[in-house]
Amino acid sequence: MERLNESGQWIVLMGILVSIGLFFLAFVINQSALVGQTTAEGVLEFPKNEIQDTRSEIFRWASCLKSIQGPSRDAEKNSAINDITTLARYRRNAEVWFKIDPPKEVSGSFYFPITIHYNNGVTVYDETLTYFVSGI
Amino acid sequence: MVDRTEAQFYTMEGIAAAVLMVLTAYLVLGGTTIYTPGDTHIIDMQLEQVGNDALKIMDTKINESDTFSELELYVRNMTTSGGSELGTEFKKIIDKSSANPDNIYFEAYIYYVLTNGTIKKYPTDHPFAESTQKFSGNENAVRVTRWVFVDNNAPNVPTDFFAAIHTNKTVLLEVLLWRG
């Protein structure tokens, strides 16, 4: 029996090795795109800037309220809540509610007890804190 | 009878090669098409962060002793020079360098609430601040917003801005950003 030409088997074997290599490369590319997408989606979805901004704006109001006494303080508070809740609902797609209670004395310093609720349908954020105001 | 099997090997090789080619083409195409949705999200995220950072920088007081931040000053003077000053400063911050300006464009509006709960946009007919390129509606734009505190002595605001009870107000500055 004449000898068989076996070089074709090597071609097939090398082909399989190359195809396995290509498979892994394609898998890596595939995953890398997914990683970038899910990370970006996560960052876009979490309202980090909105929450930080809302907190700092409420603190801005608290430090402004310290110099106002009597009934006009309530008018100021209502103005703050009216502005922020309305604009947050219709222009920022989030429900925001907060209240700033009258300052309390703790060890000789004055603090505003502040409650903040934030909900944009994906992220719910609640915070109760005491905000230090100097010069009351 | 002569036993010759070369033709069978050639057939098997052919089938194997065909499977390899089809599989490779499938994987390569599948690996690349997913890029498009991922890419737009990444670009949106970066643009949104650039915008939010720029607004945050402007809303930070330069000195601790300052009464107002830059952004608050622009909004206090919204009916006079505020818009053009905001546009110039915003452009300066979002550009990586003044020598090689980025092709990021923007337009800004101010929203405020009346005592009866109505939301008013200022200005109504043209943007409060805008870049050289106008927004046509076809661009893939992102929206960044920032609260701006306006004190009750703000000199240059629209006539219906303050209610009868002259309280401080919070307005929303809204900026639309896109790459041209």
Interface residues (C-beta under 8 A of the other chain):
Chain A: M1 L4 N5 G8 Q9 I11 V12 G15 I16 V18 S19 L22 F23 A26 F27 I29 N30 A33 L34 G36 Q37 T39 A40 E41 V43 L44 N49 E50 D53 T54 S56 E57 R60 W61 C64 S72 A75 E76 N78 S79 A80 N82 D83 I84 T86 L87 Y90 R91 R92
Chain B: D3 T5 E6 F9 Y10 M12 E13 A16 A17 L20 L23 T24 L27 V28 G30 G31 T32 I34 Y35 P37 G38 D39 H41 I42 D44 M45 E48 Q49 N52 K56 Y111 Y112 V113 T115 G117 I119 V144 T145 R146 W147 F149 D151 A163 I165 T167 N168 K169 T170 V171 L172 E174
